[in-house]
C-alpha cells in the first residue's frame, strides 16, 4: 500500500494527521480560553466532553492520530538518517539557511509527547478517566471534581514550576507547528512559487494563534495566584 510503503505516502499521512491535530489544538486552545472569560461556561463544556460516547469516540480518534503521526515521523526520520550516510557527519554550507524547527522536528515532537503525558495526568486522568472508572462501577479519584476543569486549571497554575514547564512545552509546540503547518500544506500540493511564501506565513500565524490561546491561560491563572497569594507548590 503506497501510503505505508512509499516515502510520499508516509509524508501524506503525516501531513493529514498533523493538520487534523492542529485543528484539535485550535479547538482545545479556544475551549481553554473560555476558562478565563467564564469558569462556569468552561465547566459546562467539560461536562459535555466527559465520559459520553461521542467524547470517548473523539478521544480514541485523537489517540490514533497522535500514534500515526508519531510513528510515521519516527520512520521518516530514521530513513532520512540512514539515507544521509556519511553526510550526516559533515557541515553543509546551507546548514545555517535551514530553520531550527526543520532541523529538530523529531526532537521537538519527542518533547511535546513527553509533556503531553504530563498534561494527560494533570487533566484527563483526573477528569474523563475518573468518570469512565465510575461509570464502570469502580471507585477512583474525586467524581465531584471530574467536570470541574476550572478548579484543576487554578490548582495547576498556582504552582510556578508548572507555569514554567507549560511555557517551555508551548514554546516547543510553536516551533513544531511553525514548520509543520506549512510543510504539510507543501506536501499536499501548495508548493509553487506563488503559494510558498503564503503557506509559510499561514504556518507562523496558525502556530502563534494556537500557542497564544494556551499561553494566555497559563499567564492569567499564574498571575491570579500571585495576586491572590494562593501560590503553592502542589504536585
Buried (B, 14 or more C-beta within 10 A) or exposed (E): EEEEEEEEBBBBBBBBBBBBBBEBBBEBBEBBBBBBEEBEEBBBBBBEBBBBEEBBEEBEEBEEBBEBBBBBBEBBBEEEEEEEEEEEEEEEEEEEEEEEBEEBBBEBBBBBEEBBEEBEEBBEBBBBBBBBBBEEEEEEBEEEBBBBBBBBBBBBBBBBEBBEBBBEBBBBBBBBBBBBBBBBBBBBEBBEEEBBEEBBEBBBEBBBBBBBBBBBBBBBBBEBBEEEEEBEEEE
